[in-house]
Amino acid sequence: HRGLVMKGLALRKFVQKEEITIIHAHMHHAVVTGYIAGVCTKAKLAITEHSTLMPAKNWLAGFIENSIDSFISRHAHTRIAVSRSVAGTWAARTFNLPANIHVIPNAVDTSFALNVRERTMDPNQYRLIFLGRLAYEKNAKLVLRIIHMLRDRGLNIELIVAGSGLLDKEIEAEIRELDLTKSVHLIGAATNVPELLH
């Protein structure tokens, strides 16, 4: 966390100079940096959590991250979760802190996907998309394992992976290892997201 401390101290100078009043962060590293930047300033810290999945490389790393998150959560002005399940997981992960968690549902309209089987050429075929960085915390490998499991159960599923990142090579290797080369298509970072979703 030494690098985060240095970044936080540098950001704090900017926060003071520009008289920033609210710092919004999500993801562990940004929350730590935002907290440090807000110390000794008038800025209030707002933290957003998007997922119930909080992967850590090992139990010790998970314990340390949860402890740091708990400490920072006690000092955050507000915490925002995108669903009740995320709020519940977050509260438990940060040792059931007092309820400064507010649920603001995800603003993405998913209703167009409700009748996806009616809109596909083949009602027995499913086409899914993964949009996001290929980074450890996004857990694309879990998505690949789920696709593999569902295909083993006879479902005809195609997955498009729109994104790139530090795990590009690992994701490519996982696709080969799970024998998903015909079912999973890596297209890299995408700018035509609305087209991909429809």
Buried (B, 14 or more C-beta within 10 A) or exposed (E): BEEBEEBBEEBBEEBBEEEBEEBEBBBBBBBBBBBBBBEEBEBBBBBBBEBBEBBBEEEEEBEEBBEBBBBBBEEBEBBBBBBEEBBBBBBEBBEEBEEBBEBEEEEEEEEEEEEEEEEEEEEEEBEBBBBBBBBBBBBBBEBBBEBBEBBEEEEEBBBBBBBBBEBBEBBBEBBEEBEBEEBBBBEEEBEEEEEEEE
